[in-house]
Amino acid sequence: MAKTFASVGDLAEKTISFTELGPGLHAFTAEGDPNTGVIVGDDAVMIVDAQATPVMAQKVIERVRSVTDKPIKYVVLSHYHAVRVLGASAYGASEIIASEKCRAMIHERGQEDWESEYGRFPRLFEAADSIPGLTWPTMTFERRMTVYLGSRRVDLMHLGRAHTAGDIVAWVPDAGVMFSGDIVEYRSACYCGDAHFGDWPATLDAIAALRPKALSPGRGDALIGEAKVAEAIALTRDFLTSTYAPVAAVAARGGSLKEAWEACRAACDPKFADYAIYEHCLPFNVARAYDEALGIDTPRIWTAARDREMWAALQG
């Protein structure tokens, strides 16, 4: 069992990779830290997920400028979490795009999430004082939106609830490349504190049906080739099932959250203990799975105070 809360003890810098997924398509990854996607069109660049602070976003911009001098016109937010959105101001984009549900979640719980995430994982908030405030989308859509970067088409799609209620993906059909946000992870734990376990597998099915040739997950290595993409989807599905099933069984018999935690560890530790941020995610995942199993459809808002109370209870 982890001795420190969430990832407050994770201070090690990660090695950054900038991987080409297809012509003009790149994944900025860093050994299990949040990924950012880069889509270069004829006349502009689109960023998918912004990093947690403007200073951290500059690391992405440096890589973008190593491959193109085209203006960054769009920033797409795959969902509302602070580590994905609070660096958006650095790009100087004309438009910040998200789902309508994502914008509603920023309004409902964005400030609480910012404070919660900063308390859990301070290393990801380098130069936190550079954040100007909550990031607000300038354009939103309900199910689908198409953006043209010259002749390059990018389909932004809400395929269903998963990691959050407002997740979207960016699909580049000319290259068969997907930017999935945290709906798909690769050998990194899924954070499920805002999840919809019952809906997530069908959302994975919708991604698989497009048969991506390459995919940038929310965390983990860039995935090139249909076999690698299929592996990541299968691993994500297994992680979700392995987390939810033992917790739901405990909830169904009236067991406690602590008992659910122990049952989840027994099922998941042997398979996933070496995944990035596994210990960080586990208590939040158990708490949300327990709530969903009890019929609570809308995830409860995480606050810095609730985080610590839950952690203390699970540590006994």
C-alpha positions, 0 to 999 in steps of 0.5 A: 500500500502506498505510504504517501497520499496519491502522487505527492511523493512522485518528484522524478522528471520524466523523459519526453517523447514526440512520436510521429503517428502519421503525416503531420500527426504527433503524440507528446508523451512522458512516461505515464504523464498526461499526453498531448496530441498535435495535428498539423493541417495545411494552414494551422495546428490543432492541439489536443489537451493542453497540459496543466500549466502554461509553463508546461505547455511551452514544452509542447510548443517547443516540439511543435515548432520543431516540425512546423511554423504554422499558427496554433489555431485550435486547442481541443479539450478531451475533458475537463480535468485540470491537468489537461486544460489549465495550460491552454492560454499558452498556445494563443489559440483562436478557439478552445473547443470542448463538448457541451458537457465538458463546459458544464463540468468546468462550471460545476466542479472545475475549481474544486478539481483544480485544487484537488488535482494540485494537492494530489500531484504537485509535480504536474503543476510546474509554475502553478502561478502561471495559470491565469484561471479556469480554462473556458471553451469558446466553442462547444458541441453536443455529439460531433463537430468537424474542423477543417485545417485546410484540406485536413479534416478532424472529426471531434466526437462524443462517443459516450460516457467513459473517463468522464461524462464529457469525453471527446476524441479527435479522429483524423480520417485521412490518416486513420489516427485517433487522439482518445484522451483518457478513454484509452490508456496504455500500461497506465492506470485508468483514473476512474474517480469521475468515471461511468463504468457501465458506459465506458466499455461501449465507448471503447467499442465505438473507438475500436469500430473506427479501426484506428491505424495509430492512437495517442492515449491519455497516458502511456506510449503512442500506439502505432499499428492496429494490433497495438491499438487493439492491445491498448483497448483490451488492456483498458477494458480489462482494467475497468472490469477488474476494478469494478466487479470486485467492488460491486460484489462487496457493495451488493452484499452491504460491505464497507468501502474498506472491504471493497478496497481490499477486494479490488487490490486482490483482483488488480494488484497482480495485474496492474501494480506496475502500471503508471499512477496505479497507487495514485488512482486506486482509492479514487477508483474504488470510491467511484465504483462503490458509488456507481454500484450503489446506484449513484449515477453522477460522480460526486465532486472531489475536493481537496478535503474529500480526497484526504478524508477518503485516503485516511479512511482507506489507510485505516 
